[in-house]
């Protein structure tokens, strides 16, 4: 029997023992005093407002009102209260739920201490009272302090309804399931994220509020606001801690230092804590004791779920101005801070801000990181049963929704505003063809950094569409790409959903009309090494694609042009063309490549050009006796070898050529230039150093060209030089 089954069995046994004891009491009482059975109902139960993400939320008092029976006779019985989720009170050393109380009005009522019958049921046994005169006098029983795993009902979604079903022994119970709690968002939050400034943010002489004010340091802030009345609570005898909040910070990269306050004064304080966000002045906060002002202390040593740790700030006994800050530990660009409520006003709607000050050196604006700030209730837990060790309160992990409607500042100029066209995007392409691209202008017409969540919903097909923010010289765009590589001919649709939270959202419909596979260029590589990337004019290249001779399949002589200049085609097949890039493109950096075959025109393939892009053929090395260098025909150290390659001379070498053999680099060849017999073929003659060491029967050989002195050389892929 597993432990859970065992616990359930023990719970049922306890319940049976309690009921048996109650019935035995009925029998004994009947010998001395007649019994009667009053009629009861639960009409007086009032639902509590609780956090929908809570795992130990206190539900409303469960009220049973009884009338009737015979005056002067004994009413004896027991009640079973079953929730639609687990009961999660703390357990004492005997496994009994703590902080449950039974009270009564209308008569002197005795009852046994409540016990758990099973995970969802509490038993109140041994209930006994004498029916008053007149018997219509109401006797009310009240069970208080029941805690419930509200988040387990709908995984934290709202609204969440907690119900109690009540069964009775010894009473005539007229009832149905009653609502004892309704869960909703207890607290809400907004963030003003100023990101990482390109100009940097200075380290002040003193790490405190005055210091950061003096250097006009960069800060961001998280604001947290009550949504339910009195959602901010202090520690009590029935709880492990007061309301805790985790502030999570991510995306800060390396070298960034983050600082947060040790105490936070809320909006009910004399002067709230602020880093200058949300239209507030920079201030560490001023608090007056004994005035029910919202105050939170940072929790030092709490883990990333908000568990453990100690309060940094004690509850002041005099008016206090707070200025101190503490540096957070940043790991992998991420950090967190935990705060706990230590004073509050239960009659006011309260909020507080957590400013985060930054210190960083100037950085490359083009590589500005996308930082993020968020808040959630803590401690975070997955324990959804009654426990002797789990903290109260505790919550599932859930980011907080925006509080701007609660505060009434959703239109505040300090919030970011997404401006993005939702106009449909229409692509056309061919099956197995090249990627089609589009750019949608995207701006932030409000304040602070705009963070996006992008998702794609496919109505037809899947995986063919991508979308991501990109920075271009004219601003920021949403870069959209449709890839037909795995698609058949047809029409495909999808929707790009861009969500910036309170800053706005957009849904962009996309249609991709894919025609039958036609003349398509898919890649152009160095014909010797098959390396892609930048290629040299005058070099020998391989062009790969589909239907390169036309859809009819008839082998023709396709025409290939680079920026309108016709290339020499050496080899033709339906999927590969070998050709020479026109030498007259020397000095140009890009080329638009088009294949024409059987009256059909391919897509335009844009490629990058460079002065030198060496690629060594395999086999492409001859020994000094003109035999092909191989494992069976190795070269001898001290002799020269002939290395044949392409991408070197246009028509003469424009740079310094060197050869690397194993660990020896910078070897100067005796000749490096065009091979006179075959076009686009280059040749290097180089002597194998006598001192060259190698392992096995070969060493890697690489050819490099430095276009200008001290420039980063452009090198070929390595090939094997066989040696003896």
HELIX and SHEET records of a PDB file:
HELIX    1   1 UNK A    3  UNK A   32  1                                  30    
HELIX    2   2 UNK A  151  UNK A  154  1                                   4    
HELIX    3   3 UNK A  209  UNK A  214  1                                   6    
HELIX    4   4 UNK A  365  UNK A  367  5                                   3    
HELIX    5   5 UNK A  404  UNK A  407  1                                   4    
HELIX    6   6 UNK A  501  UNK A  503  5                                   3    
HELIX    7   7 UNK A  583  UNK A  585  5                                   3    
SHEET    1   A 5 UNK A 101  UNK A 105  0                                        
SHEET    2   A 5 UNK A 139  UNK A 144 -1                                        
SHEET    3   A 5 UNK A  62  UNK A  67 -1                                        
SHEET    4   A 5 UNK A  39  UNK A  41 -1                                        
SHEET    5   A 5 UNK A 172  UNK A 173  1                                        
SHEET    1   B 6 UNK A  48  UNK A  51  0                                        
SHEET    2   B 6 UNK A 178  UNK A 184  1                                        
SHEET    3   B 6 UNK A 160  UNK A 169 -1                                        
SHEET    4   B 6 UNK A  74  UNK A  83 -1                                        
SHEET    5   B 6 UNK A 121  UNK A 130 -1                                        
SHEET    6   B 6 UNK A 115  UNK A 118 -1                                        
SHEET    1   C 2 UNK A  57  UNK A  58  0                                        
SHEET    2   C 2 UNK A 147  UNK A 148 -1                                        
SHEET    1   D 5 UNK A 187  UNK A 192  0                                        
SHEET    2   D 5 UNK A 219  UNK A 226 -1                                        
SHEET    3   D 5 UNK A 351  UNK A 359 -1                                        
SHEET    4   D 5 UNK A 257  UNK A 261 -1                                        
SHEET    5   D 5 UNK A 325  UNK A 327 -1                                        
SHEET    1   E 5 UNK A 263  UNK A 265  0                                        
SHEET    2   E 5 UNK A 295  UNK A 300 -1                                        
SHEET    3   E 5 UNK A 335  UNK A 343 -1                                        
SHEET    4   E 5 UNK A 244  UNK A 250 -1                                        
SHEET    5   E 5 UNK A 372  UNK A 378 -1                                        
SHEET    1   F 3 UNK A 263  UNK A 265  0                                        
SHEET    2   F 3 UNK A 295  UNK A 300 -1                                        
SHEET    3   F 3 UNK A 310  UNK A 311 -1                                        
SHEET    1   G 2 UNK A 286  UNK A 287  0                                        
SHEET    2   G 2 UNK A 320  UNK A 321 -1                                        
SHEET    1   H 4 UNK A 418  UNK A 420  0                                        
SHEET    2   H 4 UNK A 436  UNK A 444 -1                                        
SHEET    3   H 4 UNK A 475  UNK A 482 -1                                        
SHEET    4   H 4 UNK A 465  UNK A 472 -1                                        
SHEET    1   I 4 UNK A 425  UNK A 430  0                                        
SHEET    2   I 4 UNK A 505  UNK A 515  1                                        
SHEET    3   I 4 UNK A 490  UNK A 499 -1                                        
SHEET    4   I 4 UNK A 453  UNK A 458 -1                                        
SHEET    1   J 4 UNK A 520  UNK A 526  0                                        
SHEET    2   J 4 UNK A 540  UNK A 546 -1                                        
SHEET    3   J 4 UNK A 576  UNK A 580 -1                                        
SHEET    4   J 4 UNK A 568  UNK A 572 -1                                        
SHEET    1   K 5 UNK A 535  UNK A 536  0                                        
SHEET    2   K 5 UNK A 605  UNK A 610  1                                        
SHEET    3   K 5 UNK A 590  UNK A 597 -1                                        
SHEET    4   K 5 UNK A 559  UNK A 562 -1                                        
SHEET    5   K 5 UNK A 565  UNK A 566 -1                                        
SHEET    1   L 4 UNK A 535  UNK A 536  0                                        
SHEET    2   L 4 UNK A 605  UNK A 610  1                                        
SHEET    3   L 4 UNK A 590  UNK A 597 -1                                        
SHEET    4   L 4 UNK A 600  UNK A 601 -1                                        
SHEET    1   M 4 UNK A 615  UNK A 622  0                                        
SHEET    2   M 4 UNK A 640  UNK A 646 -1                                        
SHEET    3   M 4 UNK A 682  UNK A 687 -1                                        
SHEET    4   M 4 UNK A 671  UNK A 674 -1                                        
SHEET    1   N 4 UNK A 664  UNK A 667  0                                        
SHEET    2   N 4 UNK A 656  UNK A 661 -1                                        
SHEET    3   N 4 UNK A 698  UNK A 706 -1                                        
SHEET    4   N 4 UNK A 714  UNK A 715 -1                                        
SHEET    1   O 4 UNK A 664  UNK A 667  0                                        
SHEET    2   O 4 UNK A 656  UNK A 661 -1                                        
SHEET    3   O 4 UNK A 698  UNK A 706 -1                                        
SHEET    4   O 4 UNK A 719  UNK A 722 -1                                        
END                                                                             
